[in-house]
């Protein structure tokens, strides 16, 4: 009888560990700091489609700030938001401070969508948001890697990762616009 109970307990422990491995973290559990240093809870995004973009001020794709702003202005009244994460992970193309980045984005592109503080989007210091975006174990959808600046991640109204759009595709590409419009 003691052996059967031990085997049963061992089975319960193994099944519990397996179940926890399959459990994904919620996008809405994530937090970050805004470019102004204020706490930002992703739970405030419930019910909205979210485009998460890693940005840089000295990149060949930097003009995508203009397209991101146009996309945001066009769809912000349809429960759509953009969150920009400056990152210096690719050829040091975002060397500025948070203040310098904010000034650059405002002055040159009129950015009004939510910009966050500068983070790492890959490597040992990868921010928790990007760990979630790039790990199927956390997001429940897919593994990916951030290949370059201005890579875009689409999150639906329920906090589910939908897909990734790589840097070469502009923010107003059919894939993103059709997703926003529910097509």
TASUL-V629799 format. One record per backbone hydrogen bond with DSSP energy under -0.5 kcal/mol. NH is the residue of the N-H (numbers start at 1). CO is the residue of the C=O. E is the energy in kcal/mol with one decimal. If there is no record, write none. Layout:
# TASUL-V629799
NH;CO;E + NH;CO;E
This chain:
# TASUL-V629799
5;1;-2.0 + 6;2;-2.2 + 7;3;-2.7 + 8;4;-2.4 + 9;5;-2.8 + 10;6;-2.5 + 11;7;-2.4 + 12;8;-2.2 + 13;9;-2.3 + 14;10;-2.4 + 15;11;-2.6 + 16;12;-2.5 + 17;13;-2.3 + 18;14;-2.3 + 19;15;-2.6 + 20;16;-2.4 + 21;17;-1.7 + 22;18;-1.5 + 23;19;-1.0 + 25;138;-0.8 + 27;159;-0.6 + 29;26;-1.6 + 30;27;-1.4 + 32;40;-2.1 + 34;38;-2.9 + 35;115;-2.1 + 37;34;-2.4 + 40;32;-2.7 + 42;30;-2.4 + 42;40;-0.5 + 44;41;-1.9 + 45;42;-2.0 + 46;43;-1.3 + 47;157;-2.2 + 48;45;-2.1 + 49;79;-2.9 + 50;155;-2.6 + 51;81;-2.3 + 52;50;-0.6 + 52;153;-2.6 + 53;83;-2.6 + 54;151;-1.3 + 55;53;-0.5 + 55;85;-1.8 + 58;93;-2.4 + 62;59;-1.7 + 64;61;-2.7 + 65;62;-2.4 + 66;63;-1.2 + 67;63;-0.9 + 68;64;-3.0 + 69;65;-2.6 + 70;66;-2.2 + 71;67;-2.5 + 72;68;-2.6 + 73;69;-2.8 + 74;70;-2.2 + 75;71;-2.0 + 76;72;-2.1 + 78;75;-2.4 + 79;76;-0.7 + 80;75;-0.6 + 81;49;-2.5 + 83;51;-2.7 + 84;114;-2.8 + 85;53;-3.3 + 86;84;-0.6 + 86;116;-0.6 + 87;55;-2.3 + 88;119;-0.6 + 91;89;-0.6 + 93;90;-1.3 + 101;97;-2.7 + 102;98;-2.6 + 103;99;-2.3 + 104;100;-2.5 + 105;101;-2.7 + 106;102;-2.4 + 107;103;-2.8 + 108;104;-2.5 + 109;105;-1.5 + 110;106;-1.2 + 111;105;-1.7 + 114;82;-0.9 + 116;84;-2.9 + 117;33;-2.6 + 119;86;-2.6 + 120;125;-0.5 + 126;123;-1.6 + 127;120;-2.7 + 130;127;-0.5 + 131;127;-2.0 + 132;128;-2.3 + 133;129;-2.4 + 134;130;-1.8 + 135;131;-0.8 + 135;132;-0.7 + 136;134;-0.6 + 138;135;-1.2 + 139;135;-3.1 + 140;136;-2.3 + 144;134;-1.9 + 147;145;-0.8 + 150;54;-3.7 + 151;148;-0.7 + 152;165;-3.5 + 153;52;-2.7 + 154;163;-2.6 + 155;50;-2.7 + 156;160;-2.8 + 159;156;-2.0 + 162;154;-3.4 + 163;154;-0.9 + 165;152;-3.4 + 169;166;-1.9 + 170;168;-0.5 + 173;170;-1.9 + 177;173;-2.5 + 178;174;-3.0 + 179;175;-1.4 + 180;176;-2.6 + 181;177;-2.2 + 182;179;-1.2 + 183;178;-3.4
